[in-house]
Amino acid sequence: MGYSAMLAEVSPAMYLVFLAIGLCLGGGIVYLLLKFFGKQQLAAARQQAIQVIEEAKVQAGVIVEKGKIDAEKERIDKLKEFERQSAQVRDELKEEQRRLEKREDNLDKKLDVLTTKEKTLDQAEGRLAQKQAAVAQRDAELEGIVKEQRAQLLRISGMSIEDARNLLLTRIKHEVEHDAAALIDKTLNEARETAQTKSREIIITAIQRYATEHTSASTVSTVDIPSDDMKGRVIGREGRNIRAFEKATGVDVIVDDTPGVVVVSAFDPVRREIARLALERLIMDGRIHPTRIEEVVAEVSKEVANQIVERGKKAGVEANIGGLNRKQIDLLGRLSYRTSYGQNVLQHSIEVAYLCQVMADELGLDGTLARRCGLLHDIGKAVDHEVEGGHPQIGADICRRFGEREEVLNAIAGHHGDVEATSPYTPLVAAADAISASRPGGRRESLERYVKRLEQLEGIATGFAGVQQAYAVQAGREVRVIVDSDKMDDRAAAKTAYDIAKQIEQEMTYPGEVKVTLIRETRAVEYAR
């Protein structure tokens, strides 16, 4: 019977019994197996644990040794750092100690010096107190002596106190005047050394850097006549040619007995020039009658007008001034026919423009604006015979219509002091105008006016007490005064020279400056017989 057949014949109850018995037997076997294998694993685990512990002990020993080494190294490093810092602190303490010892020595020295000074001061105070007491005693003695002497002087001189006071005041007055003269002399010397140095330098530089020749004209022009026959043709039948010529030109023609000359006279220089040129052209042409006269005068007028414009443009280019109106150019050209005390006004204006630029550059101002002010400052003279008023105001009004700057207008209107100067260019123009007019050869004066100015200079000088003689020399630019040496000492002479100069400034009008030279000398003369 097979195993499976046997199982088939077994009843379920028996099966359960056998199954239970099998399970019990299997569990015991399993238990025994587990117990056996557990013991082996436990022994192996114990062995492994022991090995791990040993290894851990070895590693722990290594770590401990390494930690001891690192700790010892760190301790040594910290010890070295501590010693270094300690040495540094000791050095600083030693240095501080040395400084304190040095300061203490200095304080001791200063204390000794102060002690010495205190002793010296105490001694000086003692001596001062003694001197003060002696001075007080001496003052009291001197006061008594003065009172006694005063009483004696009054008894001897027989003067009253009021008379003595007046005498003393007179003496003090003379001493004060002497001191005042000395102070004036000193002040003048200092002023000449300081104030005039820069101004003279600027003016001399301006004069040296610009010089030009000036033309000279008068109110009459002469025209050469080749023959008396031509002179008769100029006159015309019953004088009709002269009348036509004078009517067309606006001038006066003078035909006298002077041979070979006809004089053309007019206040307007442009008209006079037109008349002169027209008359010369008529004489060369030979055809002289009223119709031809009108044609020639018209042609010459156009030519002169063109010349005026060209001269105005040339003046603007020469002075390096741009932006001028056509009317301003025309007026500048007209100035070439105008003279002032023999000086050509256009050349004078160009010279003033350059002088203004030189001085403006020296003073740090705008040289271009200064040139414009100088060139236009006398533009009113071109029409002052046609318009009422002075040429400064006329010129300012003209330039105001053409949009000139306020500085230019003020310079034109105020260069003769008619209006107050509101810009630094106005005194520059005034100075340049005076330089151009007063330099040697710039202008000429009439003999009568020249003599009158010399007489006035000499009269002012001789009006002072102690002055014996006065002479105006150097064309009135210097006055030499001779004083009585017995009545005036050196200090009083200096004060007198100063007073004369001040009176000349107040009473006279002149270009440039007037030098006052006062001469005081003592002469002893004896004769051997």
KOLZA-120098 format. One record per residue: residue in one letter; x, y, z of N, C-alpha, C in turn. Coordinates in steps of 0.2 Angstrom, whole numbers, plus 5000, padded with zeros to 4 digits. Atoms other than C-alpha are relative to their C-alpha. Layout:
N
AXYZXYZXYZ
...
END
This chain:
529
M500449945000500050005000500550065000
G499549935000500750174995499850045006
Y500049954995500950325006499450044999
S500649965001499550414998499449965001
A500650054999498350264999499950005007
M500050004993498750265017499750065003
L500349934998498350445019499250004998
A500750005002496750415010499549965005
E500450044996496150285022500050035007
V500049974993496550385037499450055001
S500649964999495050475044500250075002
P499849934998495050665047500250015007
A499749994993495250645065500749985001
M499350024999496750545064500550044996
Y499649955004497350665051500250065005
L499849944996497250805063500449985006
V499650024995498050705077500749994997
F499450015002499450655066500350074998
L499749945002499650835060500250045006
A499849974994499750895078500649975002
I499450034998501050765082500650024996
G499449985004502050815067500250085001
L499849934999501950995071500450015007
C499650004993502550965089500749984999
L499350025002503950865082500450054996
G499749955004504350995069500250065004
G499849944996504351135082500649985004
G499450014996505551045093500650004996
I499450015004506651005079500350084998
V499949935002506551185074500350045006
Y499749974994506851245092500749985001
L499350024999508351135093500550034995
L499549975005509051195077500150075001
L499949934998508751375082500450015006
K499649994994509551345098500749994999
F499350025002511051265090500350064996
F499749955004511251395077500050075004
G500049944996510851535090500750005004
K499350014996512351475101500650024996
Q499449985004513551485086500050074998
Q500049935002512951655081500150055006
L499849964994513051715099500750005001
A499350004999514751655100500450044995
A499749965006515251735083499950085002
A500149934998514451895089500450035005
R499649984994515351895105500750014998
Q499349995002516951865096500150074996
Q500049945004516552005084500050065004
A500149944995516052125098500750015004
I499449994997517652085107500550034995
Q499549975005518652125091499950074999
V500249935001517652285088500250045006
I499849964994518052335106500750015000
E499350005000519852295104500250064995
E499849955005519952395088499850075003
A500249944997518952535097500550035005
K499549984995520152535111500650034997
V499449985004521652545099499950074997
Q500249935003520752695089500050055006
A500049954994520352775106500650025002
G499349994998522152765111500350054995
V499649955005522752845095499750075000
I500349945000521452975096500250045006
V499849974993521953015114500750034999
E499349985001523753025109500050064995
K500049945005523353135094499850065004
G500249944997522353245105500550035005
K499449984995523753255118500550044996
I499549965004524953305104499750074998
D500349945002523753435097500050055006
A500149964994523353505114500750035002
E499349974998525253515118500350054995
K499749955005525653605102499650065000
E500449944999524153725104500350045007
R499749974994524853755122500650044999
I499449975001526553785116499950074995
D500249945004525853905102499850065004
K500349944995524854005115500550035004
L499549984996526254005126500550054997
K499649965003527354085113499750074998
E500349945001526054215108499950045006
F500049974994525854255126500650045002
E499449974999527654285128500250064995
R499949955005527754385112499650075002
Q500549954998526254495118500350035006
S499749984994527054505135500650054999
A499449965001528754565128499850074996
Q500249945003527854695117499750055005
V500349964995526854755132500650035004
R499449984996528454765142500450064996
D499749955004529254865128499650075000
E500449945000527854985127500050045007
L500049974993527855005146500750045001
K499349975000529755035145500050074997
E500049935003529455175132499650055003
E500449954996528055255141500450025006
Q499649984994529155255157500550054998
R499549955002530555335147499750074999
R500349945001529355465141499850045006
L500249974994528655495158500650035004
E499449974997530355515165500350064997
K499849945004530855635151499650065002
R500549954999529255735154500150035007
E499949984993529655735173500650045000
D499449965000531355795169499950074998
N500249945003530655935158499650045005
L500449964995529355985171500550025006
D499649974995530755995184500450064998
K499649945002531756105173499650064999
K500549945001530256215169499950035007
L500249974993529856225188500650045002
D499449974998531656275191500050074997
V500049935004531556415177499450045003
L500549964998529856475184500250025007
T499849984993530556475202500550064999
T499549945001532056585195499750064998
K500449945003530856695185499650045006
E500449974994529756725201500550045004
K499549964995531356775211500250064996
T499849945003531856885197499550065000
L500549955000530156965196499950035006
D500149974993530056985214500550065001
Q499449955000531757075213499850064996
A500249945005531157185198499450045003
E500549974997529557225207500250055006
G499749964994530557285222500450064997
R499749955003531657385211499650054997
L500549965002530157455202499750055005
A500349964994529357505218500550065002
Q499549954998530957595223500150064995
K500049955005531057685206499450045000
Q500649965000529257735207500050055006
A499949964994529557805224500550064998
A499549955001531157895218499750054994
V500349955005530157965202499550045003
A500549964997528758025213500350055004
Q499749954996529958115224500350054996
R499749955005530858185209499550044997
D500549955003529258245201499850055005
A500149944995528858335217500550055000
E499449955000530558415217500050044994
L500149975006530358455199499550055000
E500649955000528658535201500250065004
G499849954996529358635215500550054997
I499549965004530858695204499750044995
V500449965005529658735190499750065002
K500449954997528558835201500550065001
E499649954997530058925208500350044993
Q499749975006530858955190499550044997
R500649965003529159015183499950065004
A500049944996529059135197500650054999
Q499449965001530859195194499950034993
L500049985007530559205175499550065000
L500549945000528959315178500350065003
R499749944996529959425190500550034995
I499449975004531459445178499750034993
S500349975007530459465161499550055001
G500649954999529059565169499449994996
M500550025004527859465158499449975005
S500550034997526159415164499949934998
I500150075002525559235163499650004993
E500350005007524459275148500550024995
D499549995005525859355139500549944999
A499650065000526959205143499649944996
R500450055003525559085137500050024992
N500149985007525359185120500749994997
L499450015003527259175118500149934999
L499950085001527258985121499649984994
L500550025006525758965109500350014993
T499749985006526659055096500649964998
R499450045001528258955098499749934998
I500350065001527158795098499750004992
K500349995007526258855082500649994995
H499450015005527958875073500349935000
E499750075000528558705079499549954996
V500550045003526858625073500050014992
E499949985007527058715056500649964997
H499450035002528758645055499949934999
D500150085000528258465059499549994994
A500550015005526758485047500450004993
A499650005006527958535033500449944999
A499650075000529058385037499549944998
L500450055001527558275037499750004992
I500249995007526958345020500549984995
D499450035004528658315013500149935000
K500050074999528658145019499549964996
T500650035003526958105013500050014992
L499949995007527258174996500549954997
N499450055002528858074994499749934999
E500350075000527857914999499549994994
A500550015005526457954987500350004993
R499650015006527657984973500349944998
E499750075001528457824976499549944999
T500550055000526957724978499450014994
A500649995004525457804969500250014993
Q499949985006526257874954500449954996
T499550055004527457724949499649964995
K500450045005526057614942499750054995
S500349955005525157764934500450024994
R499549985005526657824925500249954996
E499850065004527157654920499549984994
I500550025004525457624912500050064994
I500049945005525457804903500650004996
I499450015004527257784897500049954995
T500050065005526957614890499550024995
A500549995005525357674881500350054995
I499849955005526257824874500649974995
Q499550035003527757724869499849954994
R500250055005526757594860499650024995
Y500449975005525757714850500250074998
A499849935002526357864840499850004993
T500249995007525657934824500150074998
E500049935002525858084813499350034999
H500649975000524558214814500050054994
T500149955005523858324800499850075003
S500249944997523558504803499650044994
A500449965005522258614794499750065004
S500349944997521458784797499350014997
T500749995003519758864792500050034993
V499949975006520458924776500449954995
S499650045005521158834760500150054994
T499849965006522058914746500149964994
V500050035006521958874728500550044995
D499549965005523358914715499750024994
I500349975007522859024700500650014996
P499450005005524059004685500150074998
S500049935003523659184679499550055002
D500549954998522759344682499449994995
D500650015004521659304667499649945003
M500550054997521059144675499750025006
K500349974994520759244691499450034998
G500649965002519559354681499549954997
R500550055002518759204673499649975006
V500350034994518459134691499550055002
I500449954997517659294696499450014995
G500650005005516559304680499850074999
R500349935002515559444672499650025006
E500449974995514959554686500049955007
G500050054994515459414699499549955000
R500550055000514159294693500349935001
N499750074999515359144693500249995008
I499850014993515959174711499349995004
R500650014996514159194717499749934999
A500250075002513659034708500449955004
F499550054996515158944716499850005007
E500249994993514759014733499349975002
K500750034999512958964732500049924999
A500050085001513358784726500449975005
T499650034995514658754739499950025007
G500149984993514158854754500650035003
V499449984997515858934756500150074998
D499849935003516659114754500649994996
V499449995005517859144740500350075001
I499749935000519059284743500650004995
V499549985006519959354728500350075001
D499749934998521159494733500650014995
D499449985004522759574726500649955000
T499450054999523859424731500049964993
P499950035007524559354715500049925000
G500050075001524159174710499749965005
V500450034994523059134725499350025001
V500749984999521259124728499849965007
V500150024994520659094746499349975001
V500650034998519258974751499949995007
S500150004993518559004768499349975002
A500750034998517158904777500249975007
F499950034993516858844795499949924999
D500150085001516258664789500649984995
P499450035004517858574783499949964994
V500250045006516958454772499850054994
R500249955005516158604762500650034997
R499449975003517858684761500449964996
E499750045005518658534754499749994994
I500350005007517358514741500150064996
A499849945004517558694736500750004997
R499350005002519458674735500149964994
L499950045006519358524724499650024994
A500449985006517958584713500350064997
L499749945003518858754710500649984997
E499450025003520458664706499849964993
R500250035007519558554693499750054995
L500349955004518658704686500650044996
I499449965002520358794684500349954994
M499750055005521058634675499650004994
D500550015006519558614664500050074996
G500049945004519558804659499350024999
R500749985001517658804657499750025006
I500349974993516958914671499450044998
H500649965001515158964670499549965005
P500450034995513658934682499849934999
T500250075001513058774674500549955001
R499450044999514758694673500250005008
I499850004993515058744691499649965004
E500450054997513558654697500149934999
E499850075002514058494688500649985003
V499450024996515758494695499950005007
V500150004992515258534713499649945001
A500450074999513958384711500549945000
E499550055001515358274705500549995006
V499550004995516558324718499749985007
S500450024994515258304732499949935001
K500150075000514958124727500749975002
E499350034999516858094727500250015007
V499949994993517058174744499649955004
A500550054996515558074751500349935000
N499750075000516357914745500750005004
Q499450004996518057964752499950005008
I500150004993517258004769499849935002
V500250074998516457824769500649965000
E499450045001518157754764500450015006
R499649994994519057844778499749985006
G500350034994517757794791500149935000
K499950075000517957614786500749985002
K499350014999519857624786500150025007
A499949994993519757704803499849945005
G500350054997518657564809500549945000
V499550055001519857434802500650015004
E499449984996521357524809500049995007
A500150014993520657524826499749935002
N500350074999519957344824499450005004
I500749994997518157394828499549984995
G500550025004516757304820499350015002
G500749994998514857314819499850085000
L500249935000514857504816499450014995
N500649995004513257574808500350054994
R499749965005513457664791500050075002
K500049934998512957834799500650015004
Q499449994996514357804812500650004995
I499450005005515657764798500050074996
D500049935003515057924789500350055004
L499749944995515358034804500749995002
L499350014999517057954808500450034994
G499649975006517557994790500050085000
R500049935000516958174792500550035005
L499549984995518158184807500750014997
S499349995003519658174795500050074998
Y500049935003519158354789500050055006
R500149954994518958424807500750005004
T499450004995520458484818499850045006
S500149974993520558534836500750035002
Y499449974999521958654840500649974996
G499550035005522858594824500049935000
Q500050075000522558414828499549974997
N500550035004521658304816499649955005
V500450034995520158234826499949934998
L500050075001520058064817500649975002
Q499450034997521858034820500050005007
H500049994993521658094837499549945003
S500550064997520157964840500349944999
I499750065001521157824833500649995005
E499550004995522557864844499749995007
V500350014994521457874859499749935001
A500250074999520757704855500549965001
Y499450054998522457624855500250025007
L499749994993522957714871499549975005
C500550034996521257654879500249935001
Q499950075000521657474874500649995004
V499450014996523457484881499950005007
M500249994993522857554898499549945002
A500550054998521357434898500449935001
D499650064999522557284895500450005006
E499650004994523657334909499650005006
L500450004994522257354921499549945000
G500450065000521457184916499350014997
L500649995003519957264907499949974993
D500150025007519157224890500350054995
G499649955005520357304877499650014994
T500549995006519057284863499550055001
L500549954998517757384872500350065001
A499649934999519057514877500150034994
R499949975007519557534859499450034997
R500649975003517757564854499850065003
C500249944996517457694868500550054997
G499549955002519057784862499950024993
L500149985007518657784844499450044999
L500749965001516857854846500050065005
H500149954995517257974860499950074997
D500049945002517358124849499550004993
I500450005006516058074835499550065000
G500449955000514958214840500350074997
K499649945004516258344833499850004993
A500150005007515758284816499350054998
V500649975001514058374818499850065005
D500149954994514258494833499950074997
H500249935003514158644821499350004997
E500750005003512458584815499549995005
V500550024995511658524831500250045006
E499949964994511458624847500249955006
G499750044995512458564862500749984999
G499350025000514158504867500149934996
H499950065004514958364857500049945004
P500050074996515058234871499249985000
Q500750025000513158244873499749984993
I500250015007512858254854500249934998
G499850075002513958094851499749955004
A500350054996513158004865499349984998
D500750015003511358034858500149974993
I500050035006511957984841500149925001
C499850074999512757814847499449975003
R500550034996511257784858499449984995
R500450025005510157784842500249934996
F499750065003511257644835500249945004
G500050054996511157534850500749985003
E499450014996512857554858499949995007
R500050024993513257484875500050065005
E500149954996512957584890500750035002
E499349984998514857584894500350054995
V499849965005515157664877499750075001
L500349945000513857794879500250045006
N499849964994514457844897500750034998
A499349985002516257854890500050064995
I500149945005515657974876499850065003
A500349944997514658084887500450035006
G499749974994515758094902500850004999
H499349995000517558104895500250075001
H499849944997517558284899499750025007
G500249994993516758264916499350035000
D500649975000515058324910499449965004
V500450044997514158174917500449965005
E499650044996514658054931500249944997
A499750075003515757904926499649945004
T500350064997514757744929500449934998
S499650065002516057624921500750025000
P499349985000517957614922500350024994
Y499749985006518157644904499950084999
T500149935000517557824906500650045002
P499349974998519157884916500549984995
L499550025004520157784904500050044993
V500149955006519457884889500350075001
A499849934998519758044898500750015001
A499350005000521557994902500350004993
A499750005007521957944884499950064996
D500249935004521058104877500550055003
A499649954997522158204889500849994997
I499350015002523758114884500150014993
S499949995007523458124865500050084999
A500049925001523058314867500650035003
S499549964996524458364879500749984998
R499450025002525858264872500450054996
P499649955004527258374864499849994992
G500150005007526758414846499249984998
G500750025002524958354848499550054998
R500449945001524058524848500450065000
R499749934999524458704846499550055003
E500549954996523758844856500250074996
S499949935002523559024851500550045005
L499449964996524959144857499750045006
E500349964995523759244867499849965006
R500250054994523059094877500649975003
Y499450024997524759034879500450055005
V499749954996525459194886499650015006
K500449994995523959214897500149945006
R499950064995524259034905500650015004
L499349994997526059074908499950065006
E500149944995525559244917499649975006
Q500450024994524259154928500449955004
L499550044996525559024933500550045004
E499549964996526859154938499650045005
G500449974995525459254947499849965006
I500250044994524859114958500749995004
A499450014996526659074963500350065004
T499849944997527159254967499550025005
G500449984995525659274978500149975007
F499950034993526359174992500650045003
A499549964996527359255006500749965000
G499350025000529259235005500249994993
V499850015007529259214986500350064997
Q499749955003530459324977499850014992
Q500150005008530259274958499749934998
A500350065003529259144948500150014993
Y499950005007529659094930499649934998
A500450055003528458984920500549974994
V499650035006529558864908499749944998
Q500250065003529358714898499350014997
A500649995003527858784888499450005006
G500550004995526958814905499949935004
R500050064996527258634911500450005006
E499649994994528358694925500150075002
V499949934997528458844936500649995005
R499450004995530158884945499950065004
V500149944995529958984961500650015004
I499449984996531359074970499850035006
V500349984994531059104988500650035004
D499549964996531959215001500249955006
S499850054996533059095011500050035007
D500049974993533059215026499349995003
K500750004997531159205028499749935000
M500350065001530859025024500649945000
D499650055000531758865029499849944995
D500150065005531858695020499349975001
R500750034999530258625028499550054998
A500549955002529258785025500050004992
A500050005007529858785007499749944997
A500450065003529158605004499350015001
K500749995000527558655011499750064996
T500249955005527458815000500049974993
A500050045006527858704985499349964999
Y500750045000526358594990499450054999
D500549955000525258744993499950034993
I500049975006525658824976499749954995
A500250055004525358654967499249995001
K500750004998523658644976499650054997
Q500349955002523158814971499950004992
I500150015007523558784953499549954998
E500650055001522458634953499350035000
Q500649974998521058734960499850054995
E500249945004521158884949500150004992
M499850015007521858824932499749944997
T500250055004521258714918500649994995
Y499450025004522758624909500049934998
P499950075002523158464900500649975004
G499450034997524358344909500150035007
E499849974993525258414924500550065000
V499549944999526258564930500449995006
K499550024995527858534939500250075004
V499849944996528258664954500649985003
T499350004998530058684957500250065004
L499949954996530458784972500750005002
I499349994999532258854974500150045006
R499849964994532958904991500850005001
E499350005000534758954992500350065004
T499749954996535959055003500750014997
R499449985004537359154995500450055005
A499649964996538759235005500550034995
V499649975005539659364994500550065004
E499549954997541259464999500550024995
Y499649985004542459564990500750025003
A499349984998544359574992500350064996
R499849945003545059744989500750015002
END
